[in-house]
Amino acid sequence: MNRKKSRGAMKRWLSVWLIAAMMAAVAGCGGNSGGSAAEPASTGADSGNEGKGQGEQAPLDLTIMLPIFKTNYPKDDGPVVEEIEKRTNSNIHFEWVPNASYADKFNITLASGKLPHIIYVGDVKAPSFVSAAKSGAFWEVGPYLQHFPNLSGANPVIMENSSIEGKNYGIYRGRVLGRNGVAFRKDWLDNVGLEAPQTVDDFYNMLKAFKEQDPDQNGQDDTYGMVLVKWTGQWASGFDTIKLWFGAPNKWGIEDGKLVPEHEYPEYVEALKFMKKLYDEKLINSDFAVMDSAKWVDPIVNNKAGVIVDVVDVGARIDDKIHAALAKEGKDEPDRHYIDVIGGVKGADGQLRTLPTSGFSGILAIPKSSVKTEEELMRVLGFLDQLNEPEMQTLLNFGLEGVHYNLAGEFVEPIKDTVKLESEVEGLNQMLGFIPEDRAKKVKQTPLRIKQTEVQKANEEFIVTNPAEAFISTVYSQKGQQLDNIINDARIKFIVGQIDEAGLKSAFDVWKKTGGDDLVQEMNDLYSKVKQ
């Protein structure tokens, strides 16, 4: 393939048929509701076979900024990237950003004005993005999706959840609603003679045993209970799952018909006391506040920690890595699972509460400064639409057949070379919206993967929703980052013992005076309108 990585101005690549299609789209397709399904596809990124006779389109130049969860990542000239380019008639340059620092990098990039053609937005409700979107910095893509065979199948509920005041400024990345839970070393649990935890006390006892009872049976005091990563105050911290076990709400609770921020609940403070206890007893890693999420699973794989509170499906990924590591040492037991998963544990009242996703994990936004016209927008959307074809989903998930995986019947069997997978495949699926659904080939449904699916489905019965999920606050758009930092800093300091409960409450008072009271008032004004 002739790769010409031009990063200059967007080429004049639109053929006559694309311009005609766009004119029809802008006109609203009036009076032609019975158009063929093939028509929208012609507006998307093609493989070089469409539009012949009117001149082939030049490859679409794309710069894409995405998070990466590993220290290694696919390069622009890697075999899978080249195959994506071949199939989509594109030239792609990736800007990979470590997930732990992605929010900071996103804000820096946004402020610079030098934006890629496609940029991942982790928090759609983040003040910086809301302000930029409402000021017209990003394309509102909702009205255009009807013209694409896959994107037109977007889930309306998820579209609403990922919107800003009813407008969609990017393509959502679909996720299972009941995805969050707990993964733990099943072999360690067996070694210390315990059963899967059912209650908070059971969970604590498991962590304590993993610290004190030599669960890996190497005769050394070198293990601990649970690994946490950089304390962001979002679901990835683990705390936002654990706090629910104590009865705290999900971001906002309702008392006497009014919205109340989660940190004003005594159950929230009880959850923090539990986290402090784990820290004081060295049952969690002391560097949790600065630990890079790219290394999150390493302590589990390397026999240092036994538990991770994350998405349920991290369990099988960890299990695969343990198998790969043992295989290199000639010690693997292929039919054995080293990891087990649960949705959570019951609180003191006997109730199970689980943290839901919003049905999506961030969006892929398209800046107007990089994609300047509707014609260009349609081709970028066409690229994203094509990625959701079943064979493309498989490519981005697993790589090339015969190189990165083999097929056993209908199932994918990834190779054992984790370095090759990380450097050529893993991370590319960050571009996938899974719209209308996940249609990629699947790995063999082992007992662990079957259980993961069952746990995720069961979790939906016990989810704790955020009653303010859809609200966009002007106060938060202006002061949200400052307000979040006050709470996040305070709870870190409380957990590590730099402040006591009085200091925690003092920080909550600072939050109120800094704009928290105004935020609560505004959110309740929005809530009262919904109730009417």
C-alpha positions in Angstrom: 0.0 0.0 0.0 1.3 3.4 -0.9 1.1 5.3 2.4 1.2 9.1 2.1 0.8 10.6 5.6 0.0 14.1 4.5 -1.0 16.2 7.5 -1.7 19.4 5.6 -5.0 20.8 4.7 -7.9 18.4 3.9 -7.6 17.2 0.3 -10.3 17.8 -2.3 -11.2 14.2 -2.4 -15.0 14.3 -2.7 -16.3 12.8 -5.8 -19.4 13.9 -7.7 -21.6 11.2 -6.2 -20.7 12.2 -2.7 -21.6 15.9 -3.3 -24.9 14.8 -4.8 -25.6 12.6 -1.8 -24.8 15.4 0.5 -27.1 17.8 -1.3 -29.9 15.3 -1.0 -29.1 14.9 2.7 -29.1 18.6 3.3 -32.4 18.9 1.5 -33.8 16.5 4.1 -34.5 13.7 1.6 -38.0 15.1 1.3 -40.7 12.9 -0.1 -38.4 9.9 -0.5 -38.8 7.8 2.6 -38.5 4.6 0.6 -34.9 5.1 -0.6 -32.8 2.0 -0.9 -30.5 1.0 2.0 -27.5 1.2 -0.3 -27.8 5.0 -0.8 -26.5 6.0 2.7 -23.5 3.8 2.4 -22.3 5.8 -0.6 -21.7 8.8 1.6 -19.2 6.9 3.8 -15.6 6.0 3.5 -15.2 3.5 0.8 -12.6 0.9 -0.1 -11.8 2.5 -3.4 -14.4 0.5 -5.4 -17.3 2.9 -5.3 -17.7 5.9 -7.6 -15.6 4.4 -10.4 -16.3 6.1 -13.6 -16.3 9.5 -11.8 -12.8 9.3 -10.5 -11.6 7.4 -7.4 -11.4 9.3 -4.2 -8.1 10.0 -2.7 -7.4 8.4 0.7 -9.0 10.1 3.6 -6.4 11.7 5.9 -7.3 11.2 9.5 -5.6 12.0 12.8 -7.3 10.3 15.7 -6.6 10.9 19.4 -7.4 7.9 21.7 -6.6 6.6 25.2 -4.2 3.7 25.6 -4.3 1.4 28.6 -0.9 -0.3 28.0 2.7 1.0 27.8 2.8 -0.4 24.3 0.5 0.5 21.4 -0.2 0.0 17.7 2.0 2.1 15.4 0.8 3.9 12.3 2.6 1.5 10.0 1.6 -1.7 11.8 -0.1 -4.5 9.8 -3.6 -4.1 11.4 -3.5 -0.3 10.9 -2.5 -0.8 7.3 -5.4 -3.2 6.8 -7.8 -0.8 8.3 -6.5 1.9 5.9 -6.8 -0.4 2.9 -10.4 -1.3 3.7 -11.5 2.2 4.4 -9.4 4.1 1.9 -7.7 6.2 4.5 -4.4 7.3 5.9 -4.5 7.3 9.7 -2.2 8.9 12.2 -2.9 7.9 15.9 -2.2 10.1 18.8 -2.1 7.7 21.7 -2.4 9.1 25.2 -2.0 7.2 28.5 -5.4 6.7 30.0 -4.3 8.0 33.4 -3.4 11.4 32.0 -6.0 11.5 29.2 -8.3 14.1 30.8 -5.4 16.5 31.2 -4.2 16.0 27.7 -7.7 16.4 26.3 -8.1 19.8 28.0 -4.6 20.9 26.8 -5.4 19.9 23.3 -8.8 21.5 23.4 -7.3 24.8 24.6 -4.6 24.7 21.9 -7.1 24.7 19.1 -5.0 22.2 17.2 -7.5 19.3 17.2 -7.4 16.0 15.4 -10.1 14.9 13.0 -11.6 12.5 15.6 -11.0 12.9 19.3 -12.2 10.6 22.1 -14.1 12.4 24.8 -14.2 10.4 28.1 -16.6 12.6 30.0 -19.3 14.1 27.8 -20.5 16.2 30.8 -17.0 17.6 31.6 -17.2 21.4 31.8 -14.5 21.9 29.2 -16.3 19.8 26.6 -19.7 21.1 27.3 -18.5 24.7 26.9 -16.7 23.9 23.7 -19.6 21.9 22.2 -22.2 24.6 23.1 -20.0 27.2 21.5 -19.9 25.3 18.2 -16.5 23.7 18.3 -17.8 20.2 17.5 -20.2 18.9 14.9 -23.7 18.0 16.1 -23.8 14.5 14.4 -27.3 13.4 15.4 -29.1 14.7 12.2 -26.6 12.9 9.9 -26.7 9.4 11.4 -29.8 8.4 9.4 -27.7 8.3 6.3 -25.5 5.5 7.4 -26.5 1.8 7.6 -24.8 1.1 11.0 -24.8 4.5 12.8 -28.5 4.9 12.0 -29.1 1.9 14.4 -27.9 3.9 17.4 -29.8 3.2 20.6 -32.1 6.2 21.3 -31.7 5.8 25.1 -27.9 5.8 24.8 -28.2 8.7 22.4 -30.1 10.6 25.1 -27.7 9.7 27.8 -24.7 10.8 25.7 -26.3 14.1 24.6 -25.8 17.7 25.8 -29.2 19.3 26.1 -30.6 16.8 23.6 -27.9 17.3 21.0 -25.2 14.6 20.2 -21.7 16.0 19.6 -20.1 12.6 18.9 -20.6 8.9 18.2 -21.1 7.0 21.5 -19.1 3.9 22.3 -21.7 1.4 23.4 -21.2 -0.6 26.6 -23.2 -3.1 28.6 -25.3 -1.4 31.3 -24.4 -3.8 34.1 -20.8 -4.0 33.3 -19.1 -3.1 36.6 -18.1 -5.6 39.3 -15.3 -7.4 41.0 -12.6 -9.8 39.7 -10.4 -11.8 42.1 -7.8 -14.6 42.1 -9.8 -17.8 42.5 -6.7 -19.8 43.0 -5.7 -17.5 45.9 -9.2 -17.8 47.4 -9.0 -21.6 47.3 -5.5 -21.5 48.9 -6.7 -19.5 51.9 -9.8 -21.6 52.3 -12.5 -19.0 51.6 -15.6 -18.8 49.5 -16.5 -16.0 47.1 -17.5 -13.0 49.2 -21.2 -12.3 49.7 -21.0 -9.3 52.1 -18.7 -6.3 52.8 -17.3 -8.2 55.8 -16.5 -11.2 53.5 -14.9 -8.8 51.0 -12.7 -7.4 53.8 -11.8 -10.8 55.1 -10.7 -11.9 51.6 -8.4 -8.8 51.2 -7.0 -9.5 54.7 -6.3 -13.1 53.9 -4.7 -12.2 50.6 -2.3 -9.9 52.6 -1.6 -12.2 55.5 -2.0 -15.8 54.6 0.5 -16.3 51.7 -2.1 -16.9 49.1 0.4 -17.6 46.3 2.2 -20.1 48.6 5.7 -18.8 47.9 6.6 -18.5 51.6 7.1 -14.7 51.4 5.2 -11.8 52.8 4.8 -10.1 49.4 1.1 -9.9 48.6 -1.8 -7.5 49.3 -5.5 -7.5 48.8 -6.8 -5.0 46.2 -5.1 -2.9 43.5 -6.5 0.6 42.9 -5.4 3.1 40.3 -5.1 6.9 40.0 -7.9 8.4 42.0 -10.0 10.2 39.5 -13.4 10.3 41.3 -15.0 8.5 38.3 -16.0 4.8 38.1 -12.5 3.7 37.3 -11.3 4.5 40.8 -13.2 1.5 42.3 -14.5 3.7 45.1 -17.7 4.6 43.1 -18.6 0.9 43.1 -17.7 0.3 46.7 -19.6 3.3 48.1 -22.8 1.8 46.8 -22.3 -1.2 49.0 -22.6 1.1 52.0 -25.8 2.7 50.7 -24.4 5.9 49.2 -26.1 7.2 46.1 -24.6 7.3 42.6 -23.5 11.0 42.3 -26.8 12.4 43.5 -29.5 11.1 45.9 -33.0 12.2 46.5 -34.3 13.3 49.9 -37.7 14.8 50.5 -38.0 15.4 46.8 -34.7 17.2 46.5 -31.4 16.3 44.9 -28.6 15.9 47.4 -24.9 15.5 46.4 -23.5 12.1 47.4 -20.8 13.3 49.7 -23.4 14.8 52.1 -24.7 11.2 52.9 -23.3 9.5 56.0 -23.0 6.3 54.0 -20.5 8.0 51.7 -18.3 8.9 54.7 -18.7 5.3 56.0 -17.4 4.0 52.7 -14.4 6.4 53.0 -13.7 5.1 56.5 -13.7 1.5 55.0 -11.2 2.6 52.4 -9.0 4.2 55.0 -9.1 1.0 57.0 -7.9 -0.9 53.9 -5.1 1.6 53.4 -4.0 1.6 57.1 -3.8 -2.2 57.1 -1.9 -2.2 53.8 -4.6 -4.2 52.1 -4.5 -1.8 49.1 -1.5 -0.4 47.3 -0.1 2.7 49.0 0.5 4.4 45.6 -3.1 4.2 44.5 -3.5 8.0 44.0 -0.7 8.1 41.4 -0.8 4.5 39.9 -1.2 4.5 36.1 -4.2 2.6 34.9 -2.0 1.2 32.1 -0.5 -1.0 34.8 -3.7 -1.8 36.7 -3.8 -5.5 36.0 -0.1 -6.1 36.4 -0.1 -6.8 40.1 -2.9 -9.4 39.7 -1.0 -11.2 36.9 2.4 -10.9 38.7 1.1 -12.5 42.0 1.2 -9.3 44.0 -2.5 -8.4 44.4 -5.6 -10.5 44.4 -8.6 -8.2 43.7 -9.6 -5.5 41.2 -12.9 -3.5 41.2 -13.5 -2.6 37.6 -15.6 -3.9 34.7 -16.6 -7.5 35.1 -15.0 -8.5 31.7 -11.6 -7.5 33.0 -11.7 -11.0 34.6 -11.2 -13.0 31.4 -8.5 -10.6 30.2 -6.5 -11.0 33.4 -7.1 -14.8 33.2 -5.7 -14.9 29.7 -2.6 -12.9 30.7 -2.0 -15.3 33.7 -2.2 -18.3 31.3 0.2 -16.6 28.9 2.7 -15.9 31.6 2.5 -19.4 33.0 2.7 -20.9 29.5 6.1 -19.2 29.0 7.3 -20.9 32.2 5.8 -24.2 31.1 3.5 -24.3 34.1 0.1 -23.5 32.5 -3.0 -25.5 33.2 -5.1 -24.6 30.1 -8.4 -25.9 31.5 -8.2 -24.0 34.8 -9.5 -20.5 35.5 -7.3 -18.4 37.9 -9.9 -15.6 38.1 -13.5 -15.5 39.2 -16.0 -12.6 39.1 -19.0 -11.3 41.0 -21.3 -8.3 40.6 -20.6 -7.0 44.1 -21.3 -7.7 47.7 -24.3 -7.0 49.9 -24.4 -4.1 52.4 -25.3 -4.2 56.0 -29.0 -4.1 55.0 -28.6 -7.3 52.9 -29.1 -5.4 49.7 -26.8 -5.7 46.6 -26.2 -2.5 44.7 -24.3 -2.2 41.5 -22.9 0.7 39.5 -24.3 1.0 36.1 -22.7 2.4 33.0 -24.7 4.9 31.0 -24.8 2.4 28.2 -21.7 4.1 26.7 -18.1 4.8 27.5 -17.3 8.2 26.1 -17.8 9.5 22.6 -15.8 10.1 19.4 -16.2 13.7 18.6 -15.4 15.5 15.3 -14.0 19.1 15.7 -15.1 21.7 13.2 -11.6 23.2 13.2 -10.3 20.1 11.6 -13.3 18.9 9.6 -14.6 22.1 8.1 -17.5 21.2 5.8 -20.5 18.9 5.8 -19.0 17.0 3.0 -15.9 16.3 5.0 -18.1 15.4 8.0 -20.0 12.9 6.0 -16.9 11.1 4.9 -15.5 10.9 8.5 -18.8 9.6 9.7 -18.7 7.1 6.8 -15.3 5.9 8.1 -16.8 5.4 11.6 -19.8 3.7 10.1 -17.7 1.3 8.2 -15.7 0.3 11.4 -18.9 -1.1 12.7 -19.3 -3.7 10.0 -18.9 -7.2 11.6 -15.6 -8.0 9.9 -14.2 -4.6 10.8 -15.2 -5.0 14.5 -13.4 -8.4 14.4 -10.3 -6.8 12.8 -10.1 -4.0 15.4 -10.8 -6.4 18.3 -8.5 -9.2 17.4 -6.3 -8.3 14.4 -5.5 -10.4 11.4 -6.6 -14.0 11.1 -3.5 -16.2 10.9 -1.3 -13.5 12.3 -2.9 -12.4 15.6 -5.5 -15.1 16.0 -6.7 -18.3 14.5 -10.3 -19.6 14.2 -11.4 -22.8 15.9 -14.8 -23.3 14.3 -16.6 -20.0 14.8 -14.5 -18.9 17.7 -11.4 -16.7 17.9 -8.2 -18.0 19.5 -5.7 -15.2 20.0 -2.0 -15.9 19.8 -0.1 -16.1 23.1 2.4 -13.4 22.1 1.1 -10.6 24.3 3.9 -8.2 23.1 2.8 -8.6 19.5 -0.8 -8.2 20.4 -0.1 -5.0 22.4 2.1 -3.5 19.7 -0.1 -4.3 16.7 -3.8 -4.8 17.9 -4.8 -3.8 21.4 -6.2 -0.3 21.7 -7.6 -0.1 18.1 -11.0 -1.2 19.4 -11.1 2.2 21.2 -12.5 3.5 17.9 -15.4 1.1 18.0 -18.9 2.4 18.8 -20.5 -1.1 18.6 -23.4 0.4 16.7 -26.0 -1.0 16.4 -24.3 -3.8 18.5 -21.2 -5.9 19.0 -21.1 -8.1 15.9 -17.5 -9.2 16.0 -16.5 -12.8 16.2 -16.1 -14.0 19.8 -13.5 -15.9 21.6 -14.5 -19.3 22.8 -17.1 -19.0 25.5 -15.2 -20.5 28.4 -17.0 -21.0 31.8 -15.5 -17.7 33.0 -16.7 -15.7 30.0 -20.2 -17.3 30.3 -20.3 -16.3 34.0 -19.2 -12.8 33.1 -22.1 -12.4 30.8 -24.5 -13.8 33.4 -23.1 -11.5 36.1 -23.5 -8.4 33.8 -27.1 -9.3 33.0 -27.9 -10.0 36.7 -26.4 -6.7 37.7 -29.1 -4.8 35.8 -31.6 -5.8 38.5 -29.5 -4.1 41.2 -28.2 -0.9 39.5 -28.3 2.4 41.3 -29.1 5.1 38.8 -28.0 8.7 38.9 -31.2 10.8 38.9 -29.3 13.8 37.5 -27.6 11.9 34.7 -29.1 13.9 31.9 -28.8 17.4 33.4 -26.3 20.0 32.1 -25.4 22.6 34.7 -24.1 26.0 33.8 -22.5 26.2 37.2 -20.7 22.9 36.7 -19.6 23.9 33.2 -17.8 26.9 34.8 -16.7 25.4 38.2 -17.0 21.7 37.8 -13.4 20.8 37.7 -12.6 23.0 40.7 -15.5 21.5 42.7 -14.5 17.9 41.7 -10.9 18.5 42.7 -12.0 19.7 46.2 -13.8 16.5 46.8 -11.2 14.2 45.2 -8.3 15.8 47.1 -10.2 15.6 50.4 -11.0 11.9 50.1 -7.5 11.0 49.1 -6.2 12.9 52.1 -8.7 11.3 54.4 -7.9 7.8 53.2 -4.1 8.3 53.7 -4.6 10.0 57.0 -3.6 13.5 56.2 -6.9 14.8 57.4 -9.5 13.5 59.9 -13.3 13.4 59.6 -13.5 17.0 60.8 -11.1 18.0 58.0 -13.2 16.1 55.5 -16.3 17.9 56.6 -14.4 21.2 56.4 -13.5 20.4 52.7 -17.2 19.7 52.1 -17.9 23.2 53.4 -15.3 24.7 51.1 -17.0 22.9 48.2 -20.3 24.6 49.1 -18.8 28.1 49.3 -16.8 27.6 46.1 -19.9 27.0 44.1 -21.4 23.8 45.4 -24.5 25.5 46.9 -25.1 27.2 43.5 -24.7 23.8 41.8 -27.2 22.1 44.1 -29.7 24.9 43.6 -29.4 24.8 39.8 -29.6 21.0 39.7 -32.7 21.1 41.8 -34.2 23.7 39.5 -33.6 21.3 36.6 -34.9 18.4 38.5 -38.1 20.2 39.5 -38.9 20.9 35.8 -38.5 17.2 35.0 -41.0 16.3 37.8 -43.6 18.6 36.6 
